């Protein structure tokens, strides 16, 4: 699980969704993205996705 902030962690479904969307955006498979990206970069992708998701939820 990826630490977000203030004691919160990303849920496994959110982590998977973030990485699948990023792989699609880059035009590579999920497996290629995970294999060729450092854990730190994967965590940054997940944090960015969850941050945007929280901002969208807040606007409602």
C-alpha positions in Angstrom: 0.0 0.0 0.0 1.2 3.4 -0.9 1.3 6.1 1.8 -0.5 9.3 0.7 -0.5 11.8 3.6 -1.8 12.4 7.1 -1.7 8.7 7.9 -3.8 7.7 4.8 -2.9 5.0 2.4 -4.1 4.3 -1.2 -6.4 1.3 -1.5 -5.2 -1.6 -3.7 -7.9 -1.0 -6.3 -6.9 2.7 -6.5 -3.2 1.7 -6.9 -4.1 -0.7 -9.7 -6.3 1.8 -11.5 -3.7 4.5 -11.3 -1.0 2.2 -12.8 -3.4 0.8 -15.5 -4.4 4.3 -16.6 -0.7 5.5 -16.6 0.3 2.5 -18.7 -2.5 3.2 -21.2 -1.5 6.9 -21.3 2.1 5.9 -22.1 1.0 3.3 -24.7 2.6 0.3 -22.8 1.2 -2.7 -21.0 0.7 -2.7 -17.3 3.5 -5.3 -17.0 5.9 -3.2 -19.0 5.2 -0.2 -16.8 5.7 -2.1 -13.6 8.8 -3.9 -14.8 10.5 -0.8 -16.2 9.6 1.8 -13.5 11.2 2.2 -10.1 9.0 1.8 -7.0 9.5 5.5 -6.2 8.1 6.5 -9.6 5.2 4.1 -9.2 4.4 5.6 -5.8 4.5 9.1 -7.4 2.0 8.0 -10.1 -0.3 6.5 -7.5 -0.1 9.7 -5.3 -0.9 11.9 -8.3 -3.9 9.8 -9.2 -5.3 9.7 -5.7 -4.7 13.4 -5.2 -6.7 14.2 -8.4 -9.4 11.8 -7.3 -9.7 13.5 -4.0 -9.9 17.0 -5.7 -12.7 15.7 -8.0 -14.6 14.3 -5.0 -14.2 17.6 -3.1 -15.7 19.6 -5.9 -19.0 17.7 -5.8 
